[in-house]
């Protein structure tokens, strides 16, 4: 190739044939190198694509198996759900029928209850009228009989107390001898004059148990009317600084008294004949 000059006078150097051949070969080798690089890149991409394809295929088969399992489970659940729904529908029908029957039964029972209530009110009114009539007719008779019963009760109770004292003391004469033996003035002939009229103080008085019968609930103390112990008075029996029992006077004479041991107070079963105790009035 020869040198050339353009219209502006710019000179372009010509290239020799050897250099032109070298240039063409260089361009060929560069293009070959680029093609090889591109082929290697495409081969790497194909390898990566094949690997991803195999992974996708594996995932596809796994998902396919899982889907088949899920479809089987869904099918089974659908069958069970349909069966449960059918049972539930039947149960609803049964419960509705039972509810209707229960409402009818409740209405029937309410009607019967209303009738019974009306009958009860009528019977109660008739009963009250009958009771009022009977009470009016027999009021005086009942009052008279109650008076007779109280008198008989009092007489029987007095006889029982006297019999108990007589048995415990060996008879009436022995009772008088026992009272005389306990008197502070045994030489006086008249017990009424020989006994000092001294009432039991609020802080109490010392004494000792003459007789005690826990089964019968009775107690005899050498403290009598001279100390103010009359029938109906209540005393506390103290032993070892605690209330061992509580008694109510049933009968009293000069020199001794017979008392009933009240329940639910202290421990009277620990009291013994001859023990020293403190008698304190209970208000």
C-alpha positions in Angstrom: 0.0 0.0 0.0 1.3 3.4 -1.0 1.3 6.7 0.9 -1.8 8.9 0.2 -2.5 12.6 0.5 -6.0 13.8 1.0 -7.5 17.1 -0.2 -6.3 18.9 2.8 -2.8 17.8 2.3 -2.8 15.3 5.2 -0.4 12.4 4.4 -1.4 8.8 5.3 1.5 6.4 5.5 1.0 3.2 3.6 1.3 -0.3 5.2 3.5 -2.9 3.7 2.2 -6.3 2.7 4.1 -8.1 5.5 2.6 -5.8 8.1 -0.8 -6.2 6.6 -0.6 -10.0 6.8 0.6 -9.8 10.4 -2.3 -7.5 11.2 -4.8 -9.9 9.7 -3.3 -12.9 11.6 -3.3 -10.9 14.8 -6.9 -10.0 14.3 -7.7 -13.7 13.5 -6.0 -14.9 16.7 -7.7 -12.2 18.8 -11.0 -13.2 17.4 -10.2 -16.9 18.0 -9.2 -16.1 21.6 -12.5 -14.2 22.1 -14.5 -17.0 20.6 -12.7 -19.5 23.0 -13.5 -17.3 26.0 -17.1 -17.0 24.9 -17.3 -20.8 24.4 -15.8 -21.4 27.8 -18.3 -19.0 29.4 -21.2 -20.6 27.5 -19.9 -24.1 28.7 -19.8 -22.9 32.3 -23.3 -21.5 31.9 -24.5 -24.8 30.5 -22.9 -26.7 33.4 -24.6 -24.3 35.9 -27.9 -24.6 34.0 -27.7 -28.4 34.1 -27.0 -28.3 37.8 -29.9 -26.0 38.5 -32.0 -28.1 36.2 -31.1 -31.3 38.2 -31.9 -29.5 41.5 -35.2 -28.2 40.1 -36.0 -31.7 38.9 -35.2 -33.1 42.4 -37.3 -30.4 44.0 -40.1 -31.1 41.5 -40.1 -34.8 42.3 -40.1 -34.0 46.1 -42.9 -31.5 45.7 -44.8 -34.0 43.6 -44.5 -36.7 46.3 -45.4 -34.2 49.0 -48.4 -33.1 46.9 -49.6 -36.6 46.5 -49.3 -37.1 50.3 -51.2 -33.9 50.9 -53.9 -34.9 48.3 -54.3 -38.2 50.1 -54.6 -36.5 53.5 -57.0 -33.9 52.0 -59.1 -36.7 50.5 -59.2 -38.6 53.9 -60.0 -35.4 55.8 -62.8 -34.6 53.3 -64.3 -38.0 53.8 -64.1 -37.7 57.6 -65.4 -34.1 57.4 -68.4 -35.3 55.3 -69.0 -38.1 57.8 -68.8 -35.7 60.7 -71.1 -33.2 59.0 -73.6 -35.9 58.4 -73.4 -37.0 62.1 -73.7 -33.3 63.2 -76.8 -32.8 61.0 -78.4 -35.9 62.5 -77.4 -34.7 66.0 -78.9 -31.3 65.3 -82.2 -32.9 64.3 -82.2 -35.2 67.4 -81.4 -32.3 69.7 -84.1 -30.1 68.1 -86.7 -32.9 68.6 -85.6 -33.4 72.2 -85.8 -29.6 72.8 -89.3 -29.5 71.5 -90.3 -32.5 73.6 -88.6 -30.9 76.7 -90.6 -27.7 76.1 -93.8 -29.6 75.9 -92.9 -31.5 79.1 -91.9 -28.2 80.9 -95.2 -26.7 79.9 -97.1 -29.7 81.2 -95.1 -29.7 84.5 -95.7 -25.9 84.9 -99.5 -26.5 84.5 -99.4 -29.3 87.0 -97.3 -27.2 89.4 -99.8 -24.3 89.1 -102.6 -26.7 90.0 -100.6 -28.2 92.9 -99.8 -24.7 94.2 -103.5 -23.7 94.0 -104.4 -26.9 95.8 -101.7 -26.2 98.4 -103.0 -22.7 99.1 -106.5 -24.1 99.5 -105.4 -26.9 101.8 -103.4 -24.5 103.9 -106.3 -22.1 104.3 -108.6 -25.0 105.2 -105.9 -26.3 107.7 -105.5 -22.9 109.3 -109.2 -22.6 109.7 -109.4 -26.0 111.2 -106.5 -25.3 113.6 -108.1 -22.0 114.7 -111.4 -23.8 115.3 -109.7 -26.6 117.3 -107.6 -24.1 119.2 -110.6 -22.0 120.1 -112.5 -25.1 121.2 -109.7 -26.6 123.3 -107.8 -23.6 124.6 -109.2 -23.7 128.1 -108.9 -27.5 128.3 -105.2 -27.3 127.2 -104.5 -24.6 129.7 -106.1 -26.7 132.5 -104.2 -29.8 131.5 -100.9 -27.9 131.3 -101.4 -26.7 134.9 -102.1 -30.2 136.0 -99.0 -31.5 134.3 -96.8 -28.9 135.9 -98.2 -29.7 139.3 -97.7 -33.4 138.8 -94.2 -32.7 137.4 -93.2 -30.6 140.4 -94.6 -33.2 142.9 -92.8 -36.1 141.1 -89.6 -34.2 140.9 -89.7 -33.3 144.6 -90.4 -37.0 145.5 -87.5 -38.0 143.3 -85.1 -35.5 145.0 -86.3 -36.6 148.4 -85.8 -40.2 147.5 -82.4 -39.6 146.1 -81.3 -37.7 149.2 -82.7 -40.3 151.5 -80.9 -43.1 149.6 -77.6 -41.1 149.5 -77.8 -40.2 153.2 -79.5 -43.3 154.6 -82.9 -41.9 155.3 -84.3 -38.7 156.8 -82.9 -39.3 160.3 -79.4 -40.0 158.8 -79.8 -36.8 156.8 -80.4 -34.8 159.9 -77.5 -36.5 161.6 -75.3 -35.7 158.6 -76.3 -32.0 158.8 -75.6 -31.9 162.5 -72.2 -33.4 162.0 -71.3 -30.7 159.5 -72.7 -27.9 161.7 -70.1 -25.6 163.3 -72.1 -25.8 166.5 -72.8 -29.5 167.0 -73.6 -29.1 170.8 -76.6 -26.8 170.2 -79.9 -28.6 170.4 -81.8 -26.4 168.0 -80.2 -26.5 164.5 -82.0 -23.3 163.5 -80.4 -21.4 166.3 -77.0 -23.2 166.1 -76.2 -22.3 162.4 -74.8 -18.9 161.6 -76.7 -17.0 159.0 -73.7 -16.2 156.7 -74.3 -16.0 152.9 -71.7 -17.1 150.4 -69.6 -14.1 149.4 -69.0 -13.1 145.8 -65.4 -14.2 146.0 -66.6 -17.7 147.1 -66.4 -20.0 150.1 -64.3 -23.1 150.8 -66.1 -26.5 151.1 -65.6 -30.2 150.4 -67.6 -32.6 148.4 -69.8 -34.8 150.6 -71.4 -36.9 147.8 -71.1 -37.0 144.0 -72.8 -39.2 141.4 -71.6 -38.4 137.9 -74.0 -40.8 136.3 -77.0 -39.2 137.9 -75.4 -35.8 137.6 -76.0 -34.9 141.3 -73.7 -33.4 143.9 -74.1 -32.9 147.8 -72.2 -30.2 149.5 -72.2 -29.3 153.2 -73.5 -25.8 152.4 -77.2 -25.1 153.0 -79.8 -22.5 153.4 -77.9 -20.8 156.2 -75.4 -19.7 153.4 -78.1 -18.4 151.1 -78.0 -21.5 148.8 -81.7 -21.8 147.8 -83.3 -23.7 145.0 -82.5 -22.4 141.6 -79.2 -20.7 142.5 -76.2 -21.4 140.2 -72.7 -21.8 141.6 -69.3 -22.5 140.1 -67.2 -25.4 141.7 -63.6 -24.4 141.4 -60.7 -26.8 141.9 -57.0 -26.1 141.4 -57.7 -22.5 140.3 -60.0 -23.6 137.5 -63.8 -24.1 137.2 -64.3 -27.9 137.4 -68.1 -27.8 137.2 -71.2 -25.6 137.4 -74.2 -26.7 139.6 -77.8 -25.6 140.1 -79.3 -26.0 143.6 -82.3 -28.5 143.5 -83.0 -28.5 147.2 -81.3 -27.2 150.4 -81.6 -27.6 154.1 -79.7 -26.3 157.0 -76.2 -27.8 156.7 -76.2 -29.3 153.2 -77.7 -28.9 149.7 -78.4 -31.2 146.8 -77.4 -29.7 143.4 -77.7 -30.8 139.7 -74.4 -30.8 137.7 -75.0 -28.7 134.6 -73.6 -30.1 131.4 -71.0 -28.5 129.1 -69.1 -26.8 132.0 -65.7 -27.8 133.2 -64.7 -31.5 133.9 -66.9 -32.8 136.7 -65.8 -36.3 136.2 -62.5 -35.4 137.9 -64.2 -34.4 141.1 -64.1 -36.9 144.0 -65.8 -37.3 147.3 -63.9 -35.5 150.1 -62.0 -33.1 147.8 -61.7 -29.5 148.9 -63.3 -27.0 146.5 -64.2 -23.4 146.2 -67.9 -22.4 145.7 -68.5 -19.2 143.8 -71.9 -17.7 142.9 -72.6 -17.3 139.2 -74.7 -14.3 138.3 
